Amino acid sequence: MVAMTRIERAMNEAIAASDGSGCPPRLMAAVRYAVFPGGARIRPRLCLAVAEACGDDQPAVADAAACAIEMLHCASLVHDDLPCFDNADERRGKPSVHRAFDERLAVLAGDALIVLAFQTIARQTMLAPPRCGALQLVVARSVGMPLGIVAGQAWECEPEADLSAYHRAKTGALFASATVAGAAAAGAEAAPWQLLGERIGEAYQVADDIRDAAGDSVDLGKPVGQDALLGRPSAVLQLGLDGAIRRLKCLVAEAVEGIPACPGAEDLKAHILSESGRLLPKGLALRAA
């Protein structure tokens, strides 16, 4: 079964398990709106790619890990768009959750997705209890303090932020969680996969900074120019556009070189290179080349 089919099925099943009698209808509607239709599902596909490279002997566990990581990503987007942060009107080409519903439901929908992520791991690892604790810890670290996405968001509230620390927390944490959780879900040693995820995560954040500075809001499905407008740390503001592109290329090369030894290393390398080729719009990709 292809990765996207596995991910969408797991997401639908996990949310359906919470859509029971007594659940506030508008809350469930806001949760589904935040998750479907999804974006490229980059993080869960990376998680499954690593699990497959390591053998993927428990597909249901890998699916749960991938699903949880995507739910946490969606939750972070809902909260990121709120008026107290980016005050973004659009996400993925449609009104952001707080615009489509209201601010209170957006906060609650994001919170619900965070909890549901951990419920999903717990439910799907009942037949593989030794892997449950490792996955819960890996995923929890990617969300909280000191280096998770909450910490990354908090760096935006500081008078000064170290760009690398900001990128590692806000974006790199979930990518590191994707690679480490993918290995853990397949019963492989998880620690060696941390650096790969961090490199990929930082590459995606640098690419996001480049798109924000030089991309098109219609193509991206969200406003551009937000880093400069909101005074957020940015690779483009710090390194310039060409410097940020060079940094992106370096990070992708380091990621590929840092793939740990595993049965499916070559397929995983091809996956990473294919994904990195889609990071920038065509014009910027030609400039990078």
N, C-alpha and C positions, 0 to 999 in steps of 0.2 A: 504494500500500500504506500503511495507517495506521501511525502511528509505533510503537505498541506491538507490532504484528506484526513490523515491521522489527527492533526491539530484541530481542525474544525469539528471533527466528530467528538474529540475529547472536550473541547470548549462547550459544545452544545450539551453534552451529557452532564458536565459538571454544573452548568447553570440550571439545567432542567431539574437536577436533584434538589435545588433550593427553591424552585418555583412551586411551592406547595400551598395548600389551603392556609390562609392567614397571612400570607406574604403581601405587603402593601403593593397594589398593582403598579403604581407609578414608580416606585423604587425598582421593581423588577424591570419595568420598561426602560428606565434610565440605565440600568446595568447592561441590558441587552444592547441598547443604543451605543453604549461606550465600547462594546466589544465587537459588534457586528454592524456592517461588514468590516472586516479587519483590514489592516494594512498589509505589508509584505510578510508579516509574521517572521521577521528576521531572527529574533532571539530564540523562539521555540524551534525554528528549523535548524539553527545552529546546535541547539541542545540535542535534537534527534540525530543530527549528522555526527556528533561526537559519540553518542550512544551506539550508533551503527558502526562507527570506526572501532569501537571497543567491544563489539560483539552483540550488543542489544539482546541479551538473553531473557530479559523481562520487559517486553514492549509496553505492557500496561503501566509499568513504573516509569519508563521513559516518557510515555505520553502524559502522565500526571505531572512530571517535572516540567515538561515543556509547556503544558497548560498553565501551571502555576506561575511560571515566569512571564508568560504573556498577560495573564490577569494583572500581575503587579505592574507591568509596563503600562497597560491600559489605565490602571488606577492612577499612576503617576501623571499620565497625560491629562486626565480629568482634573486632577488637583493643580497641575501646572497651568491650565487654561483659566483658572479662577480669577476673578477681579483682583484678589489680593496678591496675585503673582503676575502672570502675563496679561490678564484681561483679554484673552484671545476670543474673537467671535467665531472662528472657524477651526475645524480640525478634520483632516482627511476629506476636505472638500464639502463638508456639511457643517451646520451650526454646532458649536461646541456644546457639551452636555448642559452647562449652566445656562446657555441661551435657549436650547431646545426645551428644557424643563425649568429649573430655577436653581439658584445658588445652593439652597439647602439640600435639594435632592442630589446635586452634583457632589457635594461633600460626602453625603451618605452613600452614594453609589461607589465612589472611590474607596471609602472605608469597607464597604461590603465586599468589593473585589479583593481587597487585601486579605480579609478573613477567609474568603472562599478559596483563595490560593492554597492556604494551609489545610483547609478541610479536604481539598482535592488530593493532596499528597497523602494525608492520613488515611483517606478512604481507599485509595488505590494501592497502598503498600501493606494492607492487612495480611496479604499472603506472602509478603517479603519483609517481615518486621526488621531484620538487621539493616535494611536500607532506609527505613523510615527516618530514624534519628539523624543520619548523615544528611539526607536531603532536606529535612526541616531546618537544620542548622545552616547549611549552605544557602538556602533561599532566604532565611531570616537575616543573615549577615548582609545580603545584597540590598535589604530594605532599610535597616536601622542604622544605629551608630556603631562605630565611628566612621565607617566608610561606605555606607549604603546610600540609596537614592534620597532618603530623607536628609542625610548629611549634605548630599550634593545640593539639594534645594536650599538648605540652610546657608551654604556658602554665598548664595545670592543676597543674603541678608546681612552679610559682614561688610565692613567698610573696605576691606581689601581681601582678595582671594588669590591663592596660588593656582594658576591656570591648570597645571597638571593634576593637583589634588582635586580641584573642582571637576575636571573631566573624568577622573577615575571614579569619583563618587556618583556623580549625576548620571553618567552613561556607562562607564566601564564596569560598575558593580553588577548590573544585570547581565552584561555579556560574560563577565567572569563567572557569574552564577550559572549561566547557560552551559558553559564548557565544563565546569566542575560538576554540576548536577548531571549532565549527560554521562560523564564517566562514572559517577557514583551510582546512577540508575542502572548502569550495565555491570556493576560489581567490580569496576576497575579502580585502581588507586587514583584518588581524585586530585590530590594536591598538585601534581605536576601540570595540571590543566589550567591552573589559575592564571599564569602569565599570558597564555594564549588569549584567554578571554579579555584580560585587561588591555592587551595590545589592540585587539579587534574593537573593543569598546571605545578606546581613545580615538581610533581611526574614524569610527562612526560619528563621534562628537566633533572632531575636526571637520569632517565632511559636512556636518550639520551647520557648523559655523560658516563654512564656505557658501553653502546654499543660502543661508540667511543673509549673507552680505552681497551675494552676486546672483542669486537665483530669482525665479519668477513665482509670485504668489499663486497664480492660476495653476501652474504646473505642480507646485508643491502642495496645494490644498490647504495652505495656512499663510498667515501674514509673514512678510520678510522685513528685514531691517530692525528686528526686535532687540538684538544684542546691543546695538548702538543706542537705540531709543531708551532701553531700560538700564543701560550701564552694566550689562552682564559681562563676565569674563568671556573672551573670544579669541580663538587662535588667529583669526584674520586681523582683529584689532591689535594683537600683540606682535604678530609675525608678518603682517601684510598678506595680500592674497597669494602671491607667488610663494612666499615662505610657508604659508599654511598648506598649499598644495604639495610642496616638497615634504613637509612633515607627514602628510597623509600617506604619500608613497612609501616613506621610510617605515611607518608603522605597519603597513600591509606586508612589506617585505619581512619585517621582524616577526610578524604573526606566523607567516608561512614557515619561516626557519625554525620557529619555536614549537612546532607540533610535536608532542611527545611520541615516543615509539608506540605503535599500535598496529593491529592487523590492517586497518583501513586507512592508513596515513595518506596514501596517494589520492584516494577518493576525497578525503577531507581537504587536502590541499586544493584540489580542483574546485571544491565547493567554495572555499574562502576566496580564491581568485575570481571565480565567477561572480560572487556577491560584491566584491570590491569594485568590479567593473561597472556596477550599477549605482555607485555611491554619488556620483556627480551627474548633473544634466549634461547633454551631449556637448554643448559648447565648452563647458568647463572641463569635461573629460578630455577633449581634444587639446585644450591648453595644458592639462596635466601630462598628457602623452608627449 
